[in-house]
Amino acid sequence: MACHGVFLAADDGLALGIFESMPEAVVGGILLVAILASVYPAVVLRKYIRIVMNILNDQAPPPEQDTRDVGQLEGEVVSFRARDGLRLEGVLIPGQTGNGYRGMIIFAHEFGSDRRSCSRYCNALLRAGYDVFAFDFRGHGASGSEEGYRPRQLPSDREEADMLGAIAFVQSHLAEECRVPRIGVFGISRGAGAAILASVGIESVRAIVTDGAYCNDTILEYYMKRFARIFAKIRIVAENHPPAFWRFLRWLLLRECRRRFKCSFPSVRKAAIRIGKKPIFLVHGEKDSYIPVRQSQILYDILAGPKNLWIVPDARHNHSIMVRTKEYGDRVVRFFDEHLGVGKAPTPMPATGADASLWTDAPLDSLASVDASRTADEPSVV
């Protein structure tokens, strides 16, 4: 032990002697490098956070879809309360067939739209006999606004509260009508995330359809990587941050969002894990440049129950319904027929030609060729 101490002292003295013998300029350079090595990561993190926060604050939502060509759906306008008590407004639209009650579909619109968009998405469901309840999220349409809260592209705890309020209202309505609570949820883009968040642990919600869905954390990571490559002064550095860097940055960004926006952003990805065996049908436009196809693939990978993923050729964000209108409606109706317990579902529609691999409940390996052309140059968000 004593010898060990002597050797340490000798080594320390030698190092100190070497350090003291260096020119002052060299010593200063070493200290400067050490300071920069500790400060640079903080500067980079701060810059990336500022860029993404500006995007969340300023980026315009996807263009609202004009529904004048499909008309407006008539129904009973009702008011109800979100889970936190805010007043919301919705409309109950009865199914159009005389075959009796088949089930209730809750429609959750996209960011920047309102309940009127259900007239495009829900026509096939109404013709098949499903009742539809479409509502406006807070700060949209005829629903109330919360002082100090501004809706954004990410589903927050406020949209989750709105969705829970809609589900509670429908449950109460069906009980008053002495109907079996066969409830399906149909969410578009941000509404899809809110639908997944709110459906965890609710037995009466038996099936979910999403279009253009994404996870709060992985979509933020995608945008951070995307804009880092654009704005970084040293591109090779921006493209070679380790995965741990992006995970840490993602955590910092969500924390800053909570602090600045006064709300939390629950993990849609974790909710998809907790949702258990609930059947989910995911739809995504192949040419979606706003929310990459990979976002729905991430959800597909982690879902444990019956699941389908349909990547719609040539469709942009939230435009799958316009690209394949009849097929879209047929697939959504067939999915709810099968999983809401309203009878044996029809034989699945066979896919042909280039579309053959796009309708699947198999592992995503079969989809690799479908998405390769648009994801090869995009950063991974796994």
KOLBA-387500 format. One record per residue (C-alpha): residue number from 1; residue in one letter; x, y, z. Coordinates in pm, 1 decimal. Each point is the difference from the previous one (the first is absolute). Layout:
BEGIN
+------+------+----------+----------+----------+
| resi | resn |        X |        Y |        Z |
+------+------+----------+----------+----------+
|  NUM |    a |        X |        Y |        Z |
...
+------+------+----------+----------+----------+
***
This chain:
BEGIN
+------+------+----------+----------+----------+
| resi | resn |        X |        Y |        Z |
+------+------+----------+----------+----------+
|    1 |    m |      0.0 |      0.0 |      0.0 |
|    2 |    a |    283.8 |    234.8 |     89.7 |
|    3 |    c |    181.2 |    -71.6 |   -325.7 |
|    4 |    h |   -324.2 |     51.6 |   -186.5 |
|    5 |    g |    -31.2 |    343.0 |    163.4 |
|    6 |    v |    358.0 |     87.8 |    -94.1 |
|    7 |    f |    -58.3 |    -97.6 |   -362.4 |
|    8 |    l |   -316.6 |    211.0 |     -7.6 |
|    9 |    a |    182.6 |    296.6 |    144.3 |
|   10 |    a |    279.4 |    -46.5 |   -249.5 |
|   11 |    d |   -242.5 |    -23.9 |   -291.4 |
|   12 |    d |   -188.8 |    307.1 |    118.5 |
|   13 |    g |    319.1 |    195.1 |     35.8 |
|   14 |    l |    114.5 |   -103.0 |   -344.0 |
|   15 |    a |   -331.1 |    105.8 |   -156.0 |
|   16 |    l |      7.9 |    328.5 |    187.8 |
|   17 |    g |    355.0 |     58.4 |   -110.6 |
|   18 |    i |    -86.3 |    -65.0 |   -363.3 |
|   19 |    f |   -303.1 |    228.6 |     25.8 |
|   20 |    e |    206.6 |    280.4 |    160.5 |
|   21 |    s |    269.4 |    -32.5 |   -264.4 |
|   22 |    m |   -246.1 |     64.4 |   -282.6 |
|   23 |    p |    -16.6 |    344.2 |   -158.2 |
|   24 |    e |   -287.3 |    214.5 |    124.1 |
|   25 |    a |   -157.6 |      1.7 |   -346.1 |
|   26 |    v |    -19.1 |   -380.4 |     -6.7 |
|   27 |    v |   -148.7 |    -12.9 |    350.8 |
|   28 |    g |   -256.3 |    262.0 |    -97.8 |
|   29 |    g |    -88.5 |   -198.4 |   -310.5 |
|   30 |    i |    -56.8 |   -316.4 |    200.7 |
|   31 |    l |   -221.8 |    185.6 |    245.6 |
|   32 |    l |   -194.6 |    159.4 |   -285.5 |
|   33 |    v |    -61.1 |   -339.5 |   -161.9 |
|   34 |    a |   -118.7 |   -139.2 |    332.4 |
|   35 |    i |   -241.0 |    290.8 |     48.6 |
|   36 |    l |   -134.7 |    -29.5 |   -355.1 |
|   37 |    a |    -45.9 |   -375.6 |     39.5 |
|   38 |    s |   -223.0 |     61.4 |    299.8 |
|   39 |    v |   -186.0 |    302.7 |   -137.3 |
|   40 |    y |    -58.3 |   -114.0 |   -360.6 |
|   41 |    p |   -258.5 |   -273.2 |     79.5 |
|   42 |    a |   -202.4 |    246.9 |    206.0 |
|   43 |    v |      6.2 |    255.3 |   -283.5 |
|   44 |    v |   -105.9 |   -264.2 |   -254.3 |
|   45 |    l |   -282.1 |   -125.3 |    222.3 |
|   46 |    r |   -125.8 |    351.7 |     55.2 |
|   47 |    k |      4.9 |     75.4 |   -372.8 |
|   48 |    y |   -187.8 |   -317.5 |    -93.7 |
|   49 |    i |   -262.3 |     62.0 |    266.2 |
|   50 |    r |    -49.4 |    359.0 |   -120.9 |
|   51 |    i |    -47.8 |   -117.4 |   -360.3 |
|   52 |    v |   -262.8 |   -262.0 |     87.3 |
|   53 |    m |   -180.6 |    231.3 |    243.6 |
|   54 |    n |    -29.7 |    256.3 |   -280.4 |
|   55 |    i |   -142.7 |   -269.5 |   -225.0 |
|   56 |    l |   -260.1 |    -96.9 |    260.8 |
|   57 |    n |    -91.0 |    365.3 |     48.1 |
|   58 |    d |     -3.5 |    121.4 |   -356.7 |
|   59 |    q |    -43.2 |   -285.0 |   -246.1 |
|   60 |    a |   -338.8 |      7.3 |   -169.5 |
|   61 |    p |   -212.8 |   -312.9 |     27.9 |
|   62 |    p |    -75.0 |   -212.1 |   -306.9 |
|   63 |    p |   -258.3 |    165.9 |   -225.4 |
|   64 |    e |   -355.0 |    -64.9 |    108.7 |
|   65 |    q |   -192.0 |   -224.7 |   -232.2 |
|   66 |    d |   -287.3 |    167.1 |   -181.0 |
|   67 |    t |   -312.5 |   -208.9 |     57.6 |
|   68 |    r |   -234.4 |    198.6 |   -221.8 |
|   69 |    d |     12.0 |   -274.0 |   -263.9 |
|   70 |    v |   -134.9 |   -262.1 |    242.0 |
|   71 |    g |   -249.7 |    220.0 |    186.7 |
|   72 |    q |    -60.9 |     40.0 |    371.7 |
|   73 |    l |   -151.3 |   -273.6 |    214.1 |
|   74 |    e |   -308.0 |     79.9 |    204.6 |
|   75 |    g |    -42.7 |   -113.7 |    357.5 |
|   76 |    e |    -79.4 |    100.5 |    356.0 |
|   77 |    v |    236.8 |    268.3 |    128.9 |
|   78 |    v |     93.8 |    -59.2 |    364.0 |
|   79 |    s |    223.0 |    155.3 |    265.5 |
|   80 |    f |    206.4 |   -207.7 |    239.4 |
|   81 |    r |    296.5 |     38.7 |    231.7 |
|   82 |    a |    361.4 |    -99.7 |    -42.2 |
|   83 |    r |    147.8 |   -192.5 |    289.5 |
|   84 |    d |    133.8 |    327.7 |    144.2 |
|   85 |    g |   -341.8 |    169.0 |    -29.2 |
|   86 |    l |     47.1 |    212.9 |   -312.9 |
|   87 |    r |   -312.1 |     30.2 |   -216.6 |
|   88 |    l |     22.2 |   -176.6 |   -334.4 |
|   89 |    e |   -246.1 |    -42.1 |   -283.8 |
|   90 |    g |    -75.6 |   -295.7 |   -222.9 |
|   91 |    v |   -265.4 |   -148.2 |   -224.5 |
|   92 |    l |   -174.1 |   -339.6 |     15.8 |
|   93 |    i |    -65.1 |   -132.9 |   -349.7 |
|   94 |    p |   -221.1 |   -309.3 |    -36.0 |
|   95 |    g |     85.4 |   -279.7 |   -241.3 |
|   96 |    q |   -185.4 |      3.0 |   -330.0 |
|   97 |    t |   -130.2 |   -356.5 |    -24.1 |
|   98 |    g |   -304.9 |   -156.8 |    159.7 |
|   99 |    n |    187.6 |   -300.6 |    134.2 |
|  100 |    g |     12.8 |    120.1 |    357.8 |
|  101 |    y |    289.2 |    108.0 |    217.4 |
|  102 |    r |    342.6 |   -128.8 |   -107.1 |
|  103 |    g |    232.3 |    207.8 |    214.0 |
|  104 |    m |    117.5 |    354.9 |     72.9 |
|  105 |    i |    313.2 |    145.5 |   -160.0 |
|  106 |    i |    163.5 |    300.5 |    167.9 |
|  107 |    f |    173.3 |    216.9 |   -259.8 |
|  108 |    a |    303.4 |    206.4 |    109.6 |
|  109 |    h |    102.1 |    263.8 |   -256.1 |
|  110 |    e |    348.2 |    117.4 |    -90.1 |
|  111 |    f |    176.7 |    310.1 |    132.9 |
|  112 |    g |   -134.0 |    317.7 |   -157.8 |
|  113 |    s |   -322.5 |   -162.3 |   -119.3 |
|  114 |    d |   -332.8 |    -67.7 |    174.9 |
|  115 |    r |   -279.1 |   -257.2 |     22.8 |
|  116 |    r |   -131.4 |     86.1 |   -348.4 |
|  117 |    s |    285.7 |   -201.9 |   -153.6 |
|  118 |    c |   -180.9 |   -316.8 |    107.5 |
|  119 |    s |   -227.0 |     51.9 |   -301.3 |
|  120 |    r |    283.8 |   -124.4 |   -219.7 |
|  121 |    y |    137.7 |   -272.7 |    225.2 |
|  122 |    c |   -321.5 |   -147.8 |    143.2 |
|  123 |    n |   -237.4 |    -20.9 |   -296.2 |
|  124 |    a |     65.2 |   -370.6 |    -55.4 |
|  125 |    l |    -50.2 |    -73.4 |    371.3 |
|  126 |    l |   -332.0 |    184.0 |      4.4 |
|  127 |    r |   -118.7 |   -181.3 |   -312.8 |
|  128 |    a |     91.8 |   -328.8 |    167.0 |
|  129 |    g |   -221.7 |     87.6 |    295.1 |
|  130 |    y |    249.9 |    124.2 |    257.3 |
|  131 |    d |    -88.8 |    301.7 |    213.0 |
|  132 |    v |    272.5 |    264.4 |     15.4 |
|  133 |    f |     85.2 |    249.0 |    271.6 |
|  134 |    a |    227.3 |    275.7 |   -135.3 |
|  135 |    f |    122.5 |    273.5 |    233.4 |
|  136 |    d |    222.4 |    306.8 |     -1.3 |
|  137 |    f |    316.9 |     -7.0 |    208.0 |
|  138 |    r |     55.1 |    303.5 |    224.7 |
|  139 |    g |    104.1 |    307.6 |   -191.7 |
|  140 |    h |   -160.1 |   -138.4 |   -317.0 |
|  141 |    g |   -342.6 |     41.9 |   -156.8 |
|  142 |    a |   -280.8 |     76.2 |    244.8 |
|  143 |    s |    173.9 |   -138.4 |    310.8 |
|  144 |    g |    127.7 |    223.6 |    275.7 |
|  145 |    s |    355.8 |    124.7 |     32.9 |
|  146 |    e |    212.9 |    -24.2 |    311.1 |
|  147 |    e |    158.7 |    323.5 |    113.5 |
|  148 |    g |    374.8 |    -17.8 |    -35.1 |
|  149 |    y |     -4.0 |   -319.1 |   -207.3 |
|  150 |    r |     69.6 |     -4.3 |   -371.8 |
|  151 |    p |    -50.8 |   -326.9 |   -189.3 |
|  152 |    r |    302.6 |   -127.1 |   -188.1 |
|  153 |    q |     85.9 |   -282.0 |   -235.7 |
|  154 |    l |     84.6 |   -243.3 |    281.1 |
|  155 |    p |   -281.1 |   -166.1 |    199.3 |
|  156 |    s |     27.5 |    127.4 |    356.9 |
|  157 |    d |   -170.9 |    -92.9 |    324.5 |
|  158 |    r |   -274.4 |    249.2 |   -102.9 |
|  159 |    e |    -90.5 |   -190.4 |   -317.2 |
|  160 |    e |      8.8 |   -320.8 |    202.3 |
|  161 |    a |   -246.3 |    162.1 |    245.3 |
|  162 |    d |   -223.4 |    101.9 |   -291.5 |
|  163 |    m |      3.7 |   -353.0 |   -138.5 |
|  164 |    l |    -77.7 |   -149.6 |    340.3 |
|  165 |    g |   -291.6 |    240.4 |     32.8 |
|  166 |    a |   -133.1 |   -109.7 |   -340.3 |
|  167 |    i |     26.2 |   -367.5 |     94.6 |
|  168 |    a |   -175.8 |     63.1 |    333.0 |
|  169 |    f |   -278.0 |    190.6 |   -177.6 |
|  170 |    v |    -54.2 |   -281.6 |   -250.4 |
|  171 |    q |     -0.9 |   -261.4 |    276.9 |
|  172 |    s |   -268.3 |    197.7 |    184.8 |
|  173 |    h |   -201.5 |     54.5 |   -318.8 |
|  174 |    l |      2.6 |   -370.7 |    -88.1 |
|  175 |    a |   -100.0 |    -91.9 |    355.4 |
|  176 |    e |   -297.2 |    237.7 |    -18.7 |
|  177 |    e |   -100.4 |   -158.4 |   -331.5 |
|  178 |    c |     40.0 |   -351.3 |    150.8 |
|  179 |    r |    254.5 |    -86.8 |   -267.2 |
|  180 |    v |    303.0 |   -225.4 |     26.1 |
|  181 |    p |    312.0 |    220.1 |     32.4 |
|  182 |    r |    166.3 |   -111.5 |   -323.8 |
|  183 |    i |    230.3 |    296.2 |    -53.0 |
|  184 |    g |    262.4 |     51.2 |   -268.5 |
|  185 |    v |    234.9 |    296.6 |    -25.2 |
|  186 |    f |    112.2 |    154.5 |   -328.9 |
|  187 |    g |    279.9 |    258.2 |     28.9 |
|  188 |    i |    177.8 |    209.0 |   -260.5 |
|  189 |    s |    361.8 |    114.9 |     49.1 |
|  190 |    r |     14.0 |    173.5 |    342.5 |
|  191 |    g |   -349.3 |   -136.3 |     67.1 |
|  192 |    a |    141.1 |   -349.9 |    -52.5 |
|  193 |    g |    255.8 |     54.6 |    277.2 |
|  194 |    a |   -268.2 |    132.3 |    233.6 |
|  195 |    a |   -216.1 |   -303.7 |    -80.8 |
|  196 |    i |    277.6 |   -242.3 |     94.1 |
|  197 |    l |     82.1 |    190.1 |    320.8 |
|  198 |    a |   -361.9 |      9.2 |    116.5 |
|  199 |    s |    -88.6 |   -359.6 |    -88.8 |
|  200 |    v |    242.8 |   -163.1 |    242.4 |
|  201 |    g |   -191.8 |   -204.2 |    256.6 |
|  202 |    i |   -348.0 |     84.5 |   -135.3 |
|  203 |    e |   -171.3 |   -330.7 |    -73.4 |
|  204 |    s |   -292.4 |    149.0 |   -193.2 |
|  205 |    v |    240.3 |    135.9 |   -264.1 |
|  206 |    r |     39.9 |   -320.2 |   -196.0 |
|  207 |    a |    189.1 |    108.4 |   -312.0 |
|  208 |    i |    197.5 |    297.1 |   -134.9 |
|  209 |    v |     68.7 |    132.5 |   -350.0 |
|  210 |    t |    277.5 |    255.7 |    -48.9 |
|  211 |    d |    104.8 |    198.0 |   -306.2 |
|  212 |    g |    338.0 |    176.4 |     -3.3 |
|  213 |    a |     76.3 |    -89.1 |    363.5 |
|  214 |    y |    326.1 |     87.4 |    173.8 |
|  215 |    c |    166.5 |    -12.2 |    340.5 |
|  216 |    n |     88.7 |    322.9 |    178.9 |
|  217 |    d |    353.3 |   -103.2 |     86.8 |
|  218 |    t |    104.9 |   -166.8 |   -324.6 |
|  219 |    i |   -145.6 |    271.9 |   -224.5 |
|  220 |    l |    191.6 |    262.0 |    200.5 |
|  221 |    e |    317.0 |   -202.6 |    -44.9 |
|  222 |    y |    -68.4 |    -24.6 |   -372.7 |
|  223 |    y |    -39.0 |    378.3 |    -30.7 |
|  224 |    m |    309.0 |     64.9 |    212.9 |
|  225 |    k |    210.7 |   -219.6 |   -230.0 |
|  226 |    r |   -157.4 |    142.3 |   -312.5 |
|  227 |    f |     58.1 |    363.6 |     89.0 |
|  228 |    a |    339.8 |    -64.5 |    155.8 |
|  229 |    r |    118.4 |   -113.9 |   -341.2 |
|  230 |    i |   -138.6 |    316.0 |   -157.0 |
|  231 |    f |    118.3 |    260.4 |    250.6 |
|  232 |    a |    316.6 |   -151.9 |    144.3 |
|  233 |    k |    315.9 |    189.9 |    -95.5 |
|  234 |    i |    206.9 |   -320.0 |     24.3 |
|  235 |    r |   -221.0 |   -254.7 |   -176.6 |
|  236 |    i |    221.9 |   -301.2 |     69.8 |
|  237 |    v |    -39.0 |     67.5 |    372.0 |
|  238 |    a |   -378.4 |     31.1 |    -24.0 |
|  239 |    e |    -24.0 |   -327.2 |   -191.0 |
|  240 |    n |    212.5 |   -198.3 |    242.8 |
|  241 |    h |   -140.5 |     70.6 |    344.4 |
|  242 |    p |    -35.8 |   -329.4 |    189.5 |
|  243 |    p |   -351.0 |   -136.0 |     72.2 |
|  244 |    a |     38.6 |     91.4 |    367.8 |
|  245 |    f |     39.5 |    366.1 |   -100.8 |
|  246 |    w |   -335.2 |      1.7 |   -181.7 |
|  247 |    r |   -178.8 |   -179.1 |    284.0 |
|  248 |    f |    134.7 |    250.0 |    250.5 |
|  249 |    l |    -90.6 |    291.6 |   -227.5 |
|  250 |    r |   -349.1 |   -142.7 |    -43.3 |
|  251 |    w |    -42.5 |    -16.4 |    378.2 |
|  252 |    l |    125.3 |    358.5 |     38.0 |
|  253 |    l |   -233.5 |    124.8 |   -271.7 |
|  254 |    l |   -310.7 |   -160.9 |    150.3 |
|  255 |    r |     97.2 |    145.4 |    335.9 |
|  256 |    e |     36.1 |    346.0 |   -153.5 |
|  257 |    c |   -337.2 |    -41.3 |   -175.0 |
|  258 |    r |   -164.2 |    -79.1 |    334.1 |
|  259 |    r |    159.3 |    304.7 |    159.5 |
|  260 |    r |    -74.5 |    245.7 |   -279.2 |
|  261 |    f |   -340.5 |   -124.7 |   -119.2 |
|  262 |    k |   -138.1 |    -80.0 |    348.1 |
|  263 |    c |   -115.2 |   -348.7 |    -97.6 |
|  264 |    s |    141.6 |   -348.9 |    -25.8 |
|  265 |    f |     40.2 |   -214.8 |   -309.9 |
|  266 |    p |    -71.6 |   -363.3 |     92.0 |
|  267 |    s |    183.1 |   -269.7 |   -193.1 |
|  268 |    v |   -220.3 |   -145.9 |   -273.8 |
|  269 |    r |    262.3 |   -270.7 |    -44.2 |
|  270 |    k |    -28.3 |   -111.5 |    363.0 |
|  271 |    a |   -379.4 |     18.8 |    -19.7 |
|  272 |    a |      9.3 |   -233.4 |   -301.7 |
|  273 |    i |    190.5 |   -248.4 |    214.3 |
|  274 |    r |   -246.8 |     31.2 |    289.4 |
|  275 |    i |   -302.6 |    -29.8 |   -226.3 |
|  276 |    g |     45.7 |   -376.7 |     -0.4 |
|  277 |    k |   -198.8 |   -216.3 |   -241.2 |
|  278 |    k |   -230.4 |    273.0 |   -132.5 |
|  279 |    p |    -22.1 |    -29.5 |   -382.2 |
|  280 |    i |    146.3 |    290.6 |   -197.2 |
|  281 |    f |     -6.0 |     77.8 |   -372.1 |
|  282 |    l |    269.7 |    248.7 |   -106.6 |
|  283 |    v |    -26.8 |    192.5 |   -327.5 |
|  284 |    h |    282.4 |    216.1 |   -135.7 |
|  285 |    g |     64.1 |    180.4 |   -327.7 |
|  286 |    e |    304.6 |   -132.0 |   -182.3 |
|  287 |    k |    105.6 |    351.3 |   -108.7 |
|  288 |    d |    -64.2 |    169.5 |    334.6 |
|  289 |    s |    277.8 |    258.8 |     26.9 |
|  290 |    y |   -136.9 |    147.5 |    323.3 |
|  291 |    i |    -19.9 |   -317.2 |    212.1 |
|  292 |    p |    225.8 |   -275.5 |   -139.7 |
|  293 |    v |   -144.5 |   -347.8 |    -57.3 |
|  294 |    r |    252.1 |   -122.9 |    255.0 |
|  295 |    q |   -213.9 |    153.0 |    277.1 |
|  296 |    s |   -285.8 |   -242.5 |    -61.6 |
|  297 |    q |    249.3 |   -282.1 |    -40.4 |
|  298 |    i |    140.7 |     73.5 |    345.9 |
|  299 |    l |   -348.7 |    -31.9 |    146.8 |
|  300 |    y |    -65.6 |   -316.8 |   -198.5 |
|  301 |    d |    317.5 |   -158.3 |    136.3 |
|  302 |    i |    -92.8 |     49.3 |    364.9 |
|  303 |    l |   -371.1 |    -85.2 |    -12.6 |
|  304 |    a |    -80.0 |   -334.8 |    160.6 |
|  305 |    g |   -357.0 |    -58.3 |   -119.7 |
|  306 |    p |   -158.8 |    -52.5 |   -341.9 |
|  307 |    k |    148.3 |    260.8 |   -231.1 |
|  308 |    n |      2.0 |    105.2 |   -362.4 |
|  309 |    l |    209.5 |    254.9 |   -184.4 |
|  310 |    w |   -107.1 |    140.1 |   -334.2 |
|  311 |    i |    248.9 |    225.3 |   -179.5 |
|  312 |    v |   -202.7 |    176.8 |   -267.3 |
|  313 |    p |    193.2 |     53.1 |   -326.5 |
|  314 |    d |     41.3 |    358.9 |   -122.9 |
|  315 |    a |   -184.2 |    147.1 |    302.4 |
|  316 |    r |    128.4 |    300.7 |    190.9 |
|  317 |    h |    -72.0 |     86.5 |    364.4 |
|  318 |    n |   -370.7 |    -55.8 |     78.5 |
|  319 |    h |    -79.1 |    -44.1 |   -370.3 |
|  320 |    s |    -34.4 |   -378.8 |    -12.0 |
|  321 |    i |   -378.3 |     36.5 |     15.3 |
|  322 |    m |      7.6 |    209.1 |   -318.4 |
|  323 |    v |    244.0 |   -222.1 |   -187.6 |
|  324 |    r |   -184.5 |   -327.7 |     69.8 |
|  325 |    t |   -343.8 |    120.2 |    109.5 |
|  326 |    k |   -208.2 |   -316.5 |    -48.8 |
|  327 |    e |    269.0 |   -243.0 |    108.1 |
|  328 |    y |     73.1 |    214.2 |    306.4 |
|  329 |    g |   -362.7 |     -9.9 |    109.2 |
|  330 |    d |    -32.0 |   -372.3 |    -68.4 |
|  331 |    r |    306.8 |    -85.7 |    206.8 |
|  332 |    v |   -103.0 |    216.5 |    294.8 |
|  333 |    v |   -351.8 |   -148.5 |      4.1 |
|  334 |    r |    135.9 |   -353.6 |    -29.1 |
|  335 |    f |    240.1 |     59.5 |    289.0 |
|  336 |    f |   -271.6 |    129.2 |    233.1 |
|  337 |    d |   -237.1 |   -277.8 |   -112.6 |
|  338 |    e |    257.1 |   -254.9 |    105.5 |
|  339 |    h |    103.2 |    149.1 |    332.4 |
|  340 |    l |   -315.6 |    161.6 |    136.6 |
|  341 |    g |   -177.8 |   -332.8 |      3.6 |
|  342 |    v |   -277.0 |     88.1 |   -245.8 |
|  343 |    g |     27.1 |   -322.3 |   -194.0 |
|  344 |    k |    245.8 |   -196.6 |   -204.7 |
|  345 |    a |    218.3 |    230.8 |   -204.4 |
|  346 |    p |     -0.7 |    -37.7 |   -379.0 |
|  347 |    t |    292.1 |   -174.4 |   -164.6 |
|  348 |    p |    290.9 |    247.8 |    -19.3 |
|  349 |    m |     28.2 |    178.5 |   -331.6 |
|  350 |    p |    289.8 |   -153.5 |   -196.3 |
|  351 |    a |    273.4 |    243.9 |    -90.9 |
|  352 |    t |    139.6 |     -4.8 |   -350.5 |
|  353 |    g |    292.2 |    138.6 |   -190.6 |
|  354 |    a |    216.9 |    263.4 |    171.0 |
|  355 |    d |   -240.8 |      7.6 |    293.8 |
|  356 |    a |     40.0 |   -367.5 |     90.4 |
|  357 |    s |    242.5 |     51.1 |    287.8 |
|  358 |    l |   -165.0 |    308.9 |    146.0 |
|  359 |    w |   -284.3 |   -168.2 |    192.2 |
|  360 |    t |    158.2 |   -221.2 |    259.5 |
|  361 |    d |    -14.9 |   -140.9 |    347.3 |
|  362 |    a |    335.9 |   -167.3 |    -47.6 |
|  363 |    p |    338.2 |    119.0 |    134.2 |
|  364 |    l |    128.7 |    319.4 |   -157.1 |
|  365 |    d |    280.9 |   -175.4 |   -182.8 |
|  366 |    s |   -241.3 |    -35.6 |   -292.2 |
|  367 |    l |    -40.5 |    378.7 |     -7.9 |
|  368 |    a |    369.0 |     80.6 |    -28.8 |
|  369 |    s |     -9.5 |     38.4 |   -376.9 |
|  370 |    v |   -310.9 |    218.6 |     17.3 |
|  371 |    d |    163.4 |    261.6 |    219.7 |
|  372 |    a |    362.3 |    -28.1 |   -108.6 |
|  373 |    s |    -21.1 |    261.3 |   -271.1 |
|  374 |    r |   -120.4 |    275.6 |    233.6 |
|  375 |    t |    185.3 |    -85.1 |    320.0 |
|  376 |    a |    349.7 |    -72.2 |   -127.8 |
|  377 |    d |    105.5 |    362.2 |     39.7 |
|  378 |    e |   -198.5 |     68.2 |    317.4 |
|  379 |    p |    144.4 |    -40.8 |    348.7 |
|  380 |    s |   -116.1 |   -301.9 |    195.6 |
|  381 |    v |   -228.3 |     66.3 |    294.2 |
|  382 |    v |      0.7 |   -347.4 |    153.6 |
+------+------+----------+----------+----------+
***
